[in-house]
Amino acid sequence: ARAVRAYLVDACRGGQAAGTVTRFDAGQAALPADMLTCSTHGLGLAQALELARARGSLPRCCVVYAIEGRDFAPGAPLSPAVAAAIEQVALRIAADIRSAGSAAEGGENARGVAGFRSDPAD
């Protein structure tokens, strides 16, 4: 069965401060390929999502949270800002899932805020 909803979290290099979170709705538009290029797998997240879109297998609701990294060296520890952003994103995804469940049961519309951006200095 095809997934109805998907949440993905990935590191990115977008030129923002470490720990900055950017939320994209990949079900509605392509991701900026130049921002999500940290993959060591030869195929980045943006390319994988576009392949799924071309094959007709991308979930209608596909939310991507990109967390700006600081040090991408193998074995490098997380910076405190990135660790805090991971926690924030986990809480946001949990809230989105709860909201989606409420919407499926006749509650409020569960659509998230497109372009959610959180500066770690906030």
SENULO-441421 format. One record per residue: x, y, z of N, C-alpha, C, O in turn; residue in three letters. Coordinates in steps of 0.1 Angstrom, whole numbers, plus 5000, padded with zeros to 4 digits. Example, Ala and Ser with C-alpha at 12.3 -4.5 7.8 and 13.67 -1.06 7.14 Angstrom:
BEGIN
 n_east n_north n_up ca_east ca_north ca_up c_east c_north c_up o_east o_north o_up resn
   5132    4943 5078    5123     4955  5078   5132    4967 5078   5142    4967 5085  ALA
   5128    4978 5071    5137     4989  5071   5129    5000 5079   5134    5011 5080  SER
END
This chain:
BEGIN
 n_east n_north n_up ca_east ca_north ca_up c_east c_north c_up o_east o_north o_up resn
   5008    4988 5000    5000     5000  5000   5009    5012 5000   5019    5013 5006  ALA
   5004    5022 4993    5012     5035  4992   5010    5044 5005   4998    5045 5010  ARG
   5020    5050 5009    5019     5059  5021   5011    5071 5018   5012    5076 5006  ALA
   5003    5075 5027    4995     5088  5025   5003    5100 5030   5001    5111 5024  VAL
   5011    5098 5040    5019     5109  5046   5033    5104 5049   5035    5093 5054  ARG
   5043    5113 5047    5056     5110  5051   5063    5122 5057   5061    5133 5052  ALA
   5072    5120 5066    5080     5130  5072   5094    5126 5071   5098    5115 5075  TYR
   5103    5135 5066    5117     5132  5064   5125    5143 5071   5121    5155 5070  LEU
   5136    5139 5077    5145     5149  5083   5159    5146 5078   5163    5135 5077  VAL
   5165    5157 5073    5179     5156  5067   5187    5168 5071   5182    5179 5074  ASP
   5200    5166 5071    5209     5177  5072   5210    5185 5059   5208    5179 5049  ALA
   5214    5197 5060    5215     5205  5048   5226    5215 5050   5231    5218 5061  CYS
   5230    5221 5038    5240     5232  5037   5233    5243 5029   5234    5243 5017  ARG
   5226    5251 5036    5219     5262  5030   5224    5276 5032   5218    5286 5028  GLY
   5235    5277 5040    5241     5290  5042   5235    5297 5055   5239    5308 5057  GLY
   5227    5290 5062    5221     5296  5074   5230    5291 5086   5239    5284 5085  GLN
   5226    5297 5098    5233     5293  5110   5230    5278 5114   5219    5273 5111  ALA
   5240    5271 5120    5238     5257  5124   5226    5256 5133   5224    5265 5142  ALA
   5217    5246 5130    5205     5245  5138   5193    5251 5132   5182    5249 5137  GLY
   5195    5259 5122    5183     5265  5115   5175    5254 5108   5181    5246 5102  THR
   5162    5254 5110    5153     5244  5105   5144    5251 5094   5139    5261 5096  VAL
   5144    5244 5082    5135     5248  5071   5126    5237 5068   5130    5226 5066  THR
   5113    5240 5067    5103     5230  5064   5098    5232 5050   5095    5243 5046  ARG
   5098    5221 5043    5093     5221  5029   5082    5211 5027   5081    5201 5034  PHE
   5072    5214 5019    5062     5205  5015   5065    5199 5001   5062    5205 4991  ASP
   5072    5188 5002    5077     5182  4989   5066    5176 4981   5068    5173 4969  ALA
   5054    5174 4987    5043     5169  4979   5038    5180 4970   5031    5177 4960  GLY
   5041    5192 4973    5035     5203  4965   5046    5209 4955   5042    5214 4944  GLN
   5058    5208 4958    5069     5214  4949   5082    5207 4952   5084    5202 4962  ALA
   5091    5208 4942    5104     5202  4943   5112    5210 4954   5111    5221 4956  ALA
   5121    5202 4960    5130     5208  4970   5142    5215 4962   5145    5212 4951  LEU
   5148    5225 4969    5160     5231  4963   5171    5221 4963   5177    5219 4974  PRO
   5175    5216 4952    5185     5205  4951   5199    5210 4956   5206    5202 4962  ALA
   5202    5223 4955    5215     5227  4960   5216    5228 4975   5227    5230 4980  ASP
   5205    5228 4982    5205     5229  4997   5207    5215 5004   5213    5215 5014  MET
   5202    5205 4997    5203     5191  5004   5213    5183 4996   5209    5173 4990  LEU
   5225    5186 4997    5236     5179  4990   5246    5172 4999   5257    5170 4995  THR
   5242    5169 5011    5251     5163  5021   5252    5148 5020   5259    5142 5028  CYS
   5245    5142 5011    5244     5127  5011   5257    5121 5007   5265    5127 4998  SER
   5260    5110 5012    5272     5102  5008   5268    5090 5000   5276    5081 4997  THR
   5255    5090 4996    5249     5079  4989   5249    5080 4974   5244    5072 4967  HIS
   5254    5091 4968    5254     5094  4954   5241    5099 4949   5241    5105 4938  GLY
   5231    5098 4956    5218     5104  4952   5213    5111 4965   5210    5105 4975  LEU
   5210    5124 4963    5206     5132  4974   5191    5131 4977   5184    5125 4968  GLY
   5186    5136 4988    5172     5135  4991   5163    5142 4981   5153    5137 4977  LEU
   5167    5154 4976    5159     5161  4966   5158    5152 4953   5147    5152 4947  ALA
   5169    5146 4949    5168     5137  4937   5159    5125 4939   5152    5121 4931  GLN
   5160    5119 4951    5152     5107  4954   5137    5111 4954   5129    5103 4950  ALA
   5134    5122 4960    5120     5126  4960   5115    5129 4946   5103    5126 4943  LEU
   5123    5135 4938    5119     5138  4924   5117    5125 4916   5108    5124 4908  GLU
   5125    5115 4919    5124     5102  4913   5110    5096 4917   5103    5090 4909  LEU
   5107    5096 4930    5094     5091  4935   5083    5099 4929   5073    5093 4925  ALA
   5084    5112 4927    5074     5120  4921   5071    5115 4906   5060    5113 4902  ARG
   5082    5113 4899    5082     5109  4885   5075    5095 4884   5068    5092 4874  ALA
   5078    5087 4893    5072     5073  4893   5058    5073 4899   5051    5062 4898  ARG
   5053    5084 4904    5039     5085  4909   5038    5078 4923   5027    5075 4927  GLY
   5049    5077 4930    5049     5071  4943   5052    5080 4955   5053    5076 4966  SER
   5053    5093 4952    5055     5103  4963   5042    5105 4970   5032    5108 4964  LEU
   5042    5104 4983    5030     5106  4991   5025    5121 4988   5033    5130 4986  PRO
   5012    5122 4988    5006     5135  4986   5011    5145 4997   5013    5157 4994  ARG
   5012    5140 5009    5017     5149  5020   5031    5143 5023   5033    5133 5029  CYS
   5041    5150 5019    5055     5147  5021   5062    5159 5027   5066    5168 5019  CYS
   5064    5159 5040    5070     5170  5046   5085    5168 5049   5089    5157 5055  VAL
   5094    5177 5045    5108     5176  5047   5113    5187 5057   5110    5198 5054  VAL
   5119    5183 5067    5126     5192  5076   5141    5192 5074   5147    5181 5076  TYR
   5146    5203 5069    5161     5204  5066   5167    5211 5078   5163    5222 5081  ALA
   5177    5205 5085    5183     5211  5096   5197    5215 5092   5205    5206 5087  ILE
   5200    5227 5093    5214     5233  5089   5224    5227 5098   5224    5228 5110  GLU
   5234    5220 5092    5245     5214  5099   5257    5224 5100   5257    5235 5094  GLY
   5266    5220 5108    5278     5228  5110   5291    5221 5105   5299    5227 5097  ARG
   5293    5209 5110    5305     5201  5106   5301    5188 5101   5294    5180 5107  ASP
   5304    5185 5088    5300     5173  5081   5311    5163 5080   5310    5153 5072  PHE
   5322    5165 5088    5333     5155  5088   5328    5142 5094   5320    5142 5103  ALA
   5332    5131 5088    5329     5118  5094   5332    5117 5109   5343    5120 5113  PRO
   5322    5113 5117    5324     5112  5131   5323    5125 5139   5325    5125 5152  GLY
   5321    5136 5133    5319     5149  5140   5307    5149 5149   5297    5144 5145  ALA
   5308    5154 5161    5297     5154  5170   5287    5165 5166   5290    5174 5158  PRO
   5274    5163 5170    5264     5173  5168   5268    5186 5176   5272    5185 5187  LEU
   5265    5197 5170    5267     5210  5177   5254    5211 5186   5244    5205 5183  SER
   5255    5219 5197    5244     5221  5206   5231    5226 5198   5220    5223 5201  PRO
   5234    5235 5188    5223     5241  5181   5216    5231 5172   5204    5231 5171  ALA
   5224    5222 5166    5218     5211  5158   5210    5201 5167   5199    5197 5163  VAL
   5216    5198 5178    5209     5188  5187   5196    5194 5192   5186    5187 5193  ALA
   5195    5207 5195    5183     5214  5199   5173    5214 5188   5161    5212 5190  ALA
   5178    5216 5176    5169     5216  5164   5163    5203 5162   5151    5202 5158  ALA
   5170    5192 5164    5165     5179  5162   5153    5176 5172   5143    5171 5168  ILE
   5155    5181 5184    5144     5179  5194   5132    5187 5190   5121    5183 5191  GLU
   5134    5199 5185    5123     5208  5181   5116    5202 5169   5103    5202 5169  GLN
   5123    5196 5160    5117     5190  5148   5109    5177 5152   5098    5175 5147  VAL
   5114    5170 5161    5107     5158  5166   5094    5161 5173   5084    5155 5170  ALA
   5094    5172 5180    5082     5177  5187   5072    5182 5176   5060    5179 5177  LEU
   5077    5189 5166    5068     5194  5156   5062    5183 5148   5050    5183 5144  ARG
   5070    5172 5144    5064     5161  5137   5054    5154 5145   5043    5150 5140  ILE
   5056    5152 5158    5046     5146  5167   5033    5154 5167   5022    5148 5167  ALA
   5034    5167 5168    5022     5175  5167   5015    5174 5154   5003    5174 5154  ALA
   5023    5174 5143    5017     5172  5130   5009    5159 5129   4998    5159 5123  ASP
   5015    5148 5134    5009     5135  5133   4996    5135 5142   4986    5130 5137  ILE
   4996    5141 5154    4984     5142  5162   4974    5150 5155   4962    5146 5155  ARG
   4978    5161 5149    4968     5170  5142   4962    5162 5130   4950    5164 5127  SER
   4970    5155 5122    4965     5147  5111   4955    5137 5115   4945    5134 5109  ALA
   4958    5131 5127    4948     5121  5132   4935    5128 5136   4924    5122 5133  GLY
   4936    5140 5141    4924     5147  5145   4916    5151 5132   4904    5150 5132  SER
   4923    5155 5121    4917     5158  5109   4910    5146 5103   4899    5147 5097  ALA
   4916    5134 5104    4911     5122  5098   4898    5118 5105   4889    5112 5100  ALA
   4897    5123 5118    4885     5120  5126   4875    5131 5125   4866    5131 5133  GLU
   4876    5140 5116    4867     5151  5115   4871    5164 5122   4863    5173 5123  GLY
   4883    5164 5127    4888     5176  5134   4893    5187 5124   4888    5188 5113  GLY
   4901    5195 5129    4907     5206  5121   4915    5201 5110   4920    5190 5110  GLU
   4917    5210 5099    4926     5207  5088   4940    5206 5094   4944    5214 5102  ASN
   4947    5195 5090    4960     5193  5096   4972    5198 5088   4984    5194 5090  ALA
   4970    5207 5079    4981     5213  5071   4990    5221 5079   4986    5229 5087  ARG
   5003    5219 5077    5013     5226  5085   5016    5239 5078   5010    5243 5068  GLY
   5025    5247 5084    5029     5260  5079   5040    5258 5069   5051    5254 5073  VAL
   5038    5261 5056    5048     5260  5046   5059    5270 5049   5057    5281 5053  ALA
   5072    5265 5047    5083     5274  5048   5087    5277 5063   5094    5287 5066  GLY
   5082    5268 5072    5085     5270  5086   5100    5271 5088   5108    5263 5082  PHE
   5105    5282 5094    5119     5284  5096   5121    5288 5110   5114    5297 5115  ARG
   5131    5282 5116    5134     5285  5130   5149    5288 5132   5157    5280 5129  SER
   5152    5300 5135    5166     5304  5137   5170    5300 5151   5162    5302 5161  ASP
   5181    5293 5153    5185     5288  5166   5187    5299 5176   5188    5296 5188  PRO
   5188    5312 5172    5190     5323  5181   5177    5327 5187   5177    5334 5197  ALA
   5166    5322 5182    5152     5326  5187   5150    5319 5200   5139    5321 5206  ASP
END
